Amino acid sequence: MYDYLIVGAGLFGAVFAHEMRKMGKRILVVEKRSHIGGNIYTENVAGINVHKYGAHIFHTSDQAIWDYVNQFSTFNRFTNSPIARYRDELYNLPFNMNTFAKMWGVYTPAQAKKKIAQQVKEAGIGEPKNLEEQAISMVGQDIYEKLVKGYTGKQWGRPCSELPSFIIKRLPVRFTYDNNYFNDKYQGIPVGGYTQIVEKMLEGCEVRLNTDFFAHRGELEKQAKRILFTGMIDEYYGYCYGELAYRSLRFETEMLEEENHQGNAVVNYTEYEIPYTRIIEHKHFEFGCQQGTPNPRTVITREYPAAWKRGEEPYYPMNDEENNALYKKYRALADADQQVIFGGRLGLYRYLDMHVVIAEALRCVNAEQSRIQEA
């Protein structure tokens, strides 16, 4: 008998396991993949820490969260400064004065704001009703057409005119010559990759890899008093209200016999006609931190957005009005369920950055501690 069965060895489950293990609880973790770490799993290939499931840059403005994660690893000073490529043109992201200067030949914030205001006025947008209108109202028609429309349409599998406006609000716009994508105070990549962090978190817990919870559900549920489930909440309840919608990703990784392929960790490809959204060159995540002779090889990953169907890996919840309403029905089931706790991007059905995952997991731990004390 275990105190907790944790389904999923990703970041949320690992934080919860670590904290409950410190309280002396007996933990069993089951993971359907062949490795721990979930989507932050990194694998060393030819001396390069490869982010197997897309780029993961840790960032937060919360001192407590930064201190928490730094107890498991030393972080480097990596700053996320992606490049956008539209045909043969290169632009800095996030949208900033470097972007505006390249796009329009303007050099001051006043000139850039005037240009955007002119294009917004010409578009005649009042209250943005969708992502397309939201983007144009933020950066104007030109930047929308070149840097937003194709990329976002590929990412979500729908035209921007059919996507909710809140999605684009995650993209910062600034009128300075600052290519730092994030506004957070702390940012970096763990030296040695993310997998080591999860390994440390799971010390003292029993971990079973290549174990599908649903294939052994009856047996596993009997072995624990409480369950933390980090998979899809609709799958846990047998899709009784229907399927929630997700987007998936496909990764195409290859090693190249060259020292430096693209000169940056992330290059976005914003044309709709190019099927992948970005190319990641992993060695640049730890650029300047590798010891010894420069590595003569490099590893790149092309990231392809894809439609999701059962049996494939879900990556992004489709948080439109219809799916959020459906999630509320499943949330009501979860709130009435005395055995299971839901966590993570899939269990909570919302996009979560890594620092938010840790914060949510710690809140979950605090709630469990209060429940135990009251009992």
Secondary structure, 3 states (H helix, E strand, C coil): CEEEEEECCCHHHHHHHHHHHHCCCCEEEECCCCCCCHHHCEEEECCEEEECCCCCCEEECCHHHHHHHHCCCCECCCCCCCEEEECCEEEECCECHHHHHHHHCCCCHHHHHHHHHHHHHHHCCCCCCCHHHHHHHHHHHHHHHHHHHHHHHHHHCCCHHHCCHHHHHHCCECCCCCCCCCCCCEEECECCCCHHHHHHHCCCCEEECCCCHHHCHHHHHCCEEEEEECCCHHHHCCCCCCCCCEEEEEEEEEEECCCCCCCCCEEEECCCCCCCCEEEEHHHHHCCCCCCCCCCCEEEEEEEEEECCCCCCCCEECCCHHHHHHHHHHHHHHHHCCCEEECHHHHCCCCCCHHHHHHHHHHHHHHHHHHHHHC
